[in-house]
Amino acid sequence: MSFVHLHTHSEFSLLDGANRISDLVRKSNELEMPALALTDHGCLFGAWTFQKEARKQGIKPIIGMEAYVAPGDRRDRTRSGQGERAYYHLVLLARDLQGYRNLVKLSSIGYTEGFYHKPRLDREVLAKHSAGLIVTSACLAGEVSRHLMNDDERGAREAAEWYANTFDGRYYLEVQAHDSEGQKELNSKVFTLAENIGLPVVATNDAHFLQHEDHQAHDVLLCIGLGKDRSDPNRMHYDDGLYFKSHVEMAERFPDRPDVIENTLRIADEVDLSFSKSYNVPEFPLPETFDNEDAYLVHITTKGAEERYGAPLSAEVQERLDYELDVILQTGYAGYFLITWEFIAWAREQDIPVGPGRGSAAGSIVAYSLGITNLDPLEFDLLFERFLNPERISMPDIDIDFCYE
């Protein structure tokens, strides 16, 4: 039987994770694990790099995040009771593209609306953006875990049932395979709660460093992050078992519960997330008389060309214009030109100095006709293909200079 790590921190868990993404993926390969999840604290900073590296090495990437969840409203920066926590931990994994989009949205909300010591979410936004996400109850700092360790079985049950109902069929209670203080006791309580309310359990190891011998280096990193001296007896310490364990080591920790290992593979199998290689340009707001961007671009470009060259257009101008427009429309970049045309026109209307255009875009008669550039590419025999080449399509790059004031 194999195993998949679903609770893993990289260097993007800033000053808390000591795993390089490339090392994590390489280690997964060495241990013959079919997939790997990245769940950095409160962020998706490493997600894109991770999924590229994982796919390159033949490992299925599972994009996730260990979120911070406020005990009440995410916008509340006060604590109502003595000893009340500012946040709980919760692991979120993107099952599909919809889940990934919700994960991105939640990450942004955490920073823009819920930030208080950490980028926090709350139940309201979790429920609103729950689709496509697989969720686990996280570590000792999770909401269910805190209630269980405080002997608050009612609070633990209420929290677990809320998450189970919100993420129907996609919520797992989490047990971990290390020796942090209280972890063994918590695991026992989690198993009992799961049996009582009929929830599946999954095993993780909350991996913060790669190998057992990396514990000391991680401890130094932790001190830097906390601003503490290593000799401080009251500072936070991590157990030396929070490393990237093999499937054998994980299975040995739960000899009577093979289901918690199997569930890691089950979750990995459910994940179906891939990204297209195309660029998605924002939709341009069109006048009522036009129903698509292509037609509108042709219209305003022709009008601009007549202003530049006079009407009717010469055969040379018309041929070059038709060629460029054909390439631009075929590559799907009409909206890109319309957006650029609009903000340059607006800047000029506000008397904001805008440069005459530089770089390869100066070779485009469409850019010249739209007023994006002010250099006639025909007069100077400039090549459009340096800007947008139909044989080797890449995103257009229009260099624009504005007055710094």
N, C-alpha and C positions, 0 to 999 in steps of 0.2 A: 504493500500500500504506500502511496505517496502522500504528500502534504503540501498545502499552499499557505504561505505567510500572508495574512490578511490585516495585520496591524504592524506596520513597519515605518520607521522614521529615517529620513535621510538628512544630509547636511542642510536641507531646506527647512527642517525644524530647527530654526536658528539657535545656535549655542546650546542645543539639547540633543540633536541627533548627530552621530559621528559616522554614519554610513554614507559613502559616496554612492551615487546612483549606479555608476558602472560596476562597482564592486558588488552591490546587491544583486544585480542581474547576473553577473558572472557566477556568484555563489549559488544562485538558484539553478543555473545550468549545471554546475558541478554536482549539486545535490539531486539532480534529475527531477526538479520540481516543474510542473507544466505551466505554472502561472505565478504571478507575484503582484501584491497590492502595495501601493505607496500611500501612506496616510499621515502626511505631515501635519503638524499642529496648526489648525486654523487657517490653512492656506493651500493653494494649488501651485505654488511657485515652481516646483520641480516637475509638474505633471507632463508637460509637453516633451521635455528632455527625457523623462522616464519612459514614456510610451514609445518614443523613437528608438531608444537604446534597447528596450525589451524586444521590440519587433525585430530589430537587427540581429539579436542573439537567439531568436526563436522562442521567446517566452511570452505568454499572453499577459499583457499589461492590464491591471485593474486599477483604475484611477480613483483615489479616495481622499479622505481628509478626516483627521480627528478633530471634530468640531468642539467648540466651547458653547455650552448651552446655559443661558441665564436661568436662575430659579423662578423668575417671574417675567416681567416685560423686559425685552432686550434693551429698551431705551432708558430704563431705570438705573441710575448710577448710584443708588443708595442701597444699604442693606437694612432690612426691616428688623432683624433680630440679631442678638449677640452671637457671634460665631457662625453666622450664616455665610455660605460660600457665595462668591461672586459668579461662579460658573461651575458646571459639571462637564465631563468629557462624554463624547459620543462619536462612534466611528460611522462614517457615511461612505458607501461605495457606489460608484456609477455602474448600473447594470446594463444600460444602453445609452443611446445618444440623448434621449430625453432626460435620463438621469444625470448625464454629464452636464447638460445645460442647466438643470436645477442645481447641481453642485456648484457650478460657476456662479449662478445667481446667489446662492446662499453664502458663498465665500465673500462676495461683494457686499451683501447686506451686513455680514458680520463686521466688516471694517467701516462701512459708511453709516450704519444705524446703531449697531450694538456695541461699539468699542468701549470697553471699560476694563482696563488692564489687559484684556485680550479681546479679539474680534468675536463677539458673542451673537448667538442666535437665540430664538425662543420657540415655544411650541407653535405659536401662531404661524411663523414663516416656515417651520418644518412641515406643518400640515399643508400649507399652501403649495409648497414645492417638493412634495413627497414622491411624486411619480418617478419611476425608474431608478429608485435608490434602494439599495440593500443596507440594512442598519444593524450594528451590533452594539451591545451595551457598554463596551469599552472597559477600562481598567478600574483600579481601586477608586479613582476619582470620578467614575461614572455615577449617574443619579441613582440607578438601581443599587449599585454597589455601596454607595454611601448610606442609603437607607438600611440595607442588610447589615452593614458593619455597626450601625447604631441600634441594631435590634428593632428596627421599625419595619416589621414585616408588612404592615398595611400600606405604608408609603412605598415600599419596594414593589408591592403587587400593583398598586395604582399606577405607578410609573411604567412598569413593564406592560401592563394591559393597554395603557394609552399608546405606547409605541407600537405594540402588536396590532392594534386596531388601525392606527394611522398608516403603518407600513405593512398592510395585510399580506401575510405569507412571505414577508421579506425582512422580518425582525428576528434576531438571534440573541440569546443571552450568551455572554462571553466568559470563558474561564481561561486562565493563563498559566504557563508552565515554568514559572520561576519561583524563587523563595523570598520575595519581598515580604516584609512583615505584614501579616494578616492575609496573605494571598491564599494560603491553604485553607484557612477558615472560610474565606469568601467563596472559594470554589465549591466547598461543601454546601454552603447556603444557596448558591446559584443553582446547583443541581436539584436541591429540594424545591426551590421556587419554580423551576422549570417543570418539574413533575406535577406540582400542584395546579399549575395553570396551563399546562400542555404546550410549552414552547420548546423549540429546538435549541441546542447548545452547540457552540463552536469554540474550538481551541485556538489561541494565539499566543505569541510570546512578547508582544510589545517591544520588538527589537529596536534598540537604540544604538547598538554597535555590532560589528560584524562577527568577531570571535571573542571567546571568553577572555583571552589575554589582552583584549582592547579595553577592558574595564577601567584600568587606571588612566589611560589617555582620555576616555570619556569623562571620567571624574574631574579631570583638570578642566576640560571643556565646560562642564556643568558649573564649576566654580567661577569661571570667567563670566558665564551668562548670568549667574546670580550675584556677582560682585562679592563673593565670599572667599575667605582664606581656607585652604584645605584643612588646616588644623582646627577650624571652628567646629566644636562638637555639636552645635545646634543647627548646622546647615543641612540641606537636603542631601541624602545619599541614595544612589540607585543600587539595587541588588546586582551582583556580578553575573546573574543568570539572564539578563535582558539582552542576549545576543541572538544571532541568526541561527537558530538550532536546526539540526537535520530532522527529517521525518522520523527517524529512529528515536532520536532524543525526545521528540514531541510525543510519540506513541508510548514511550516508556513512562511518561508522566501520567498517562491516563489509560492504564492497562485494562481496566474494566469498562472503559467507555470508548470503544472504537468509533462510535457515532460522531464524537466531537472532532475527530480527525477526518472522517468521511465527509462531514459537512463543509470542510474547507474546499474539498474538491467539488462538492455540489454547488457551492456558491460560484466557484471559478467557472464551472460549466454554464451557469446561468448568464454570465457576463458576455455580452455581444456588443462590442463598441469598436467602431472604426471611424476614421476621419477621411473625408474626401480631400483630394489634392487641389481642388479648385478654390479660387478666391471668391468670396461672396461680397460684392459691393453693395452698400446700402441703396435702397430704392430711392429714386429721385422724385420729388413731388411734381407731377405734371400739370400743365394747364388743362382745363376741361376739354379743349378741342383736340387733345392728343391722348391716345390710349396706350402708347408704349414708348419707351425711352429711345428706341432706335429711330422711329419716325421723327421724334422731336429733335434729336441730335442732327439728323439730316437737314431738317428745316432751318434750325438756327445757324448751322454751319454754312449752308448755301446762302443764307441771307448775309452772314458775315463776310463770306468770300466776295459777294457782289459789292459790298461796301469797300472791301480792300482793293479789288481788281476792276470793278465796274461791271455793269450788266449790258448785254449778256456776257457770260464768262467765255474766255477764249478756250479753244480746244485743249491747249496745254494745261490750263488751270483745271478744267473740268475732268480731264483724264486723271490728273494727280489726285484731285479731290475724291473722285469715285473709287480709286484704288485704295486710298487710305481709309475711307469710310467703310469699304467692304471688309478690310482687315479688322478694323475696330469693332464692327458689328458682329463679325464671325467669332471673335475672341471674347465677346460679352462685356466689353469695357465702355459701352455707351454711357452708363451711369457714372463711371469714373470721370469722364470728360465733362459731363453736365455738372457734377458737383464742383469740379475745379473751376469751370467757367463761372459758376454762380458766385463762389466766394471771391474770385478775383474781380468780377464786375462790381460786387458789393463794396469791396475795398476802394475801388476807384470812385464809386459814387460818394463815399465818405471822405474823399481826398486823402486816402492813405496811400503813400507812394509804394508802388509795386514794380519790381524789376522787369526789364524787357524780355526775360526768359533766358535760361542758360541750359547747358547740358544737351542731351540727345533730343529733348522735346522741341528744340529749335528747328529740327529737321522736319517737323510735321506741319503741313499746310492746314490741317484741321485745327491745330492749336493756334496757328496764326490767324485763321479766319474767326476763331472764337475770341480773339483778344487775349488769349492766355500768354502768347509770346508776341513780340513786336518785330521779329526778324523774318523777312520774306525768304523761305527756303528755296524758292525757285531762282531768285536773284543771285543767291550765293551757292547754288547747286548742292544743297544739303540733303543727306540721305535719310529718308523716313525709317529705313530698316535698322538704323542704329538705335532708334527709339522703340519700335515695336516690329519684331521680325516674325512673319507668319510661319517661317520654317523652324523657329525656336522660340515659342511663345513664353514670355515671362511678364510679370506684372509691370505695367507702365510706370515710369518714374519721372514725374514732372518736377523739376527743381524751381522753386519760387522764392524770391526774396522780398520781404516786407520791411518797411521802415521799423527800426527797433522801438520807436515810440508809439 
